[in-house]
Amino acid sequence: MQVCVLLSSLIAFTATHIHAQAPPDSEKITFGIGVTLYPGQIPGDLQDKFQAPAFVDLIAPVQIGPHIRIEANLGLYFYNADETLPSAVAEHDARQLVRTGMGLFYTVDLDKNLLCYFGGRLGIYSSESEVTYTPQSTVYTNFNQNWAAFYAGASFGMEYYFSNHFSLGAEFQFNHIAYGAPVINEAPVPTVDSTQSAWSTNAALTARFYFN
């Protein structure tokens, strides 16, 4: 009788323990860092205000459980040039590009080393160009101009894991980019009221490193 009671208690404890446990990795949060390369130019940027050579984004993927991924991206480009003009006037030309965004994806493991994901991305392109002269004169006028563009679209990607911590992948995107009118700081301020937009397919290559 005591053996039966002990066996029944053991079975009940085991069943309760198994029932209380969550599925493996169902609540695990994995953090990572990586880079994304866009081989093509930004579509619709006819005046080359947002183009830069080898414009690579830093990315920060966060995998929540087996199916949800959030990924932030940040790209930076800074350019400076100095030149001495006639009458000993120094010209300083500065340009900066910033690309920020966020993505939300649903991920599916196809096998032990291969994962696919689909979802959407949205973000902002920001560009600034500034030209200053020293000393200032009536011949040369300081100039500052800012541009902004907003993008949103759908994404589908594949990711191959060489280990638990490193993967390479490719992503196909269908994006809409809306370009706003520039903000010009110049005297007198010219009248500019123009907007444009573009729909296009894009591709990206990624490398990700996961910490845990």
Steps between C-alpha positions, in 0.01 A plus 500: 500500500778740589672425170179577310454826687863598435472409133175694463656804667803481269280476190285794615809712577657421161180579310455829686864600440482425128171686464639806678806526278488719191607354164876527439611853404138622469575805715871539426617845386813506286689824430735560210685750286587504133534689172279539193629589154273641228668427163273735302429871517210650691213510246345830396791711628551678168718777649724258693422658835495168687769304316835406648766241411484182710215628713477215753245490781571376850216274616389375842279189472302385802343153473207453739411134528502282189299724266522874577791722400547876544790662318621860518740646243725804486717622211740798514708683240703820554696692236719811539706694246702824528618718214667841467329722243625820335550799735610254774141396578481162670208274399382221728262244350331255741244231434336242721256216442305313769275201446294366791227240504325212670374162382254246639510142369354153541773234485475131406771235539519299178763267644778505759709762316254680274243761599260714298317813610243742366357826625550871446745785542455875536739786559640839405779622273652833606751701297669833567739704287676811626750735333668777701755767404765673709510794492146565378440738212233606255654273237476179705189422704468232766258228402316231699244253367319204658305216342287223649339189358277241665493136398273206582465159343478124517802272541575131454835352597699178541771451762756220522660424839863389489485470879268602784663844496562588134284512188498637147183592315331674211182705496253599229302823555211684340513861621323831463717810548347847542734794445410831663585852388846619615550745784732776375677748726615773266439872456279564316313171553400351163149371448502121483185291511559161347455143614555164334465132584615165369395135519770241442639158577830492688751246630727491804778275630538445875745360752380450858679403820293380798624531857292225663 
